[in-house]
Amino acid sequence: MTIVRGNNADKFEVPGVVVTKIAAPSTGASEVLMFHAELEPGALNPTHVHDHEEIVYCMAGTMKGTIGDQEVELQAGDTMIVPPHVYHNLVNHGEDQLEVICAMPAGTQNWDDQNQPMSPPPWTL
């Protein structure tokens, strides 16, 4: 058993976004990874695709996104289930900070919108 204390969790910053690693192989999770992301207004997660499904739970704020050719809007309490091999993105289009929790299988592979392999983000390792 592993316990990851919130005040000791690894945090990563990219422009407009702070990501906190909740569970990943480096924290002792062998099958599932989970992270918390805080996006400032206007911040986005660029279009990408995974080889496994991804679950995105909106904790606070509102976001717009695209799953395949479908546009979606989520608000606090909504969950987006992205199927494997479907391109998707999200943007904080509100005036407040957006907070989401994302989960997917450990070892999930990623590709960008040009179908080029992406290095795994550090919060997934």
C-alpha positions in Angstrom: 0.0 0.0 0.0 1.2 3.5 -0.8 -0.2 6.8 0.4 0.6 10.0 -1.5 0.1 13.0 0.8 -1.3 16.0 -1.0 1.4 18.3 0.5 4.1 16.0 -0.9 2.7 15.3 -4.3 4.8 16.2 -7.3 3.6 19.4 -9.1 4.5 20.3 -12.7 4.0 23.7 -14.4 3.5 24.4 -18.0 2.2 27.8 -19.3 -1.2 28.4 -17.7 -1.4 25.0 -16.1 -0.3 23.3 -12.9 -0.5 19.5 -12.8 -0.3 17.5 -9.6 0.6 13.8 -9.9 -1.9 11.8 -7.8 -1.1 8.3 -8.8 1.4 6.8 -11.3 3.9 4.1 -11.5 6.5 6.2 -9.7 4.1 6.6 -6.8 3.3 2.8 -6.6 0.3 2.6 -8.9 0.8 -0.2 -11.4 -2.4 -0.2 -13.4 -4.0 3.3 -13.3 -2.6 6.8 -13.4 -4.4 9.9 -12.1 -3.6 13.6 -12.0 -5.2 16.9 -11.1 -4.8 19.8 -13.4 -5.6 23.5 -12.8 -6.0 25.6 -15.9 -6.0 29.4 -15.9 -8.7 31.1 -18.0 -7.8 30.7 -21.7 -5.3 27.8 -21.0 -5.7 24.7 -23.1 -4.7 21.1 -23.5 -3.7 20.7 -27.2 -5.3 18.2 -29.5 -3.9 14.7 -28.9 -4.9 11.0 -28.8 -4.2 8.0 -26.5 -4.2 4.2 -27.1 -6.5 3.8 -24.0 -9.6 5.6 -22.8 -9.2 8.7 -20.6 -11.7 9.9 -17.9 -11.8 13.6 -17.2 -13.8 14.8 -14.2 -14.5 18.6 -14.0 -14.2 19.7 -10.4 -14.5 23.5 -10.8 -15.0 25.9 -13.7 -16.2 25.3 -17.2 -14.4 24.0 -20.3 -15.0 23.4 -23.9 -13.5 20.6 -25.8 -13.6 18.4 -28.8 -13.9 14.6 -28.9 -13.4 13.5 -32.4 -15.8 15.7 -34.4 -18.1 16.4 -31.4 -17.8 19.7 -29.5 -18.6 19.4 -25.8 -19.0 21.8 -22.9 -18.5 20.6 -19.3 -19.0 22.3 -15.9 -18.3 21.3 -12.4 -19.6 17.8 -11.6 -19.5 16.6 -15.3 -17.4 13.7 -16.5 -16.0 13.2 -20.0 -15.1 9.7 -21.1 -12.8 9.8 -24.1 -12.6 6.5 -26.0 -9.2 5.2 -27.1 -7.9 6.4 -30.5 -10.1 9.5 -30.6 -8.4 12.9 -30.9 -9.5 15.3 -28.2 -8.6 18.6 -26.5 -10.0 21.0 -23.9 -9.8 24.7 -23.1 -10.8 26.7 -20.1 -13.2 29.2 -21.7 -14.5 30.6 -18.4 -13.3 33.5 -16.3 -12.4 31.3 -13.3 -9.8 28.6 -12.8 -10.7 25.2 -14.3 -9.9 22.1 -12.2 -10.0 18.6 -13.6 -9.0 15.2 -12.5 -7.9 12.8 -15.2 -7.4 9.0 -15.1 -6.2 6.4 -17.6 -4.3 3.2 -17.6 -0.7 3.4 -16.6 1.6 3.2 -19.7 -0.9 4.9 -22.0 0.8 6.1 -25.1 0.1 9.6 -26.6 0.3 11.1 -30.1 -0.1 14.8 -31.1 -2.4 16.2 -33.7 0.1 15.3 -36.5 0.0 11.7 -35.3 3.6 12.0 -34.0 4.5 10.0 -30.8 4.7 12.3 -27.7 6.9 11.7 -24.8 4.9 10.7 -21.7 4.3 13.8 -19.5 6.2 13.5 -16.2 3.0 13.4 -14.2 2.2 10.0 -15.9 5.4 8.3 -15.0 
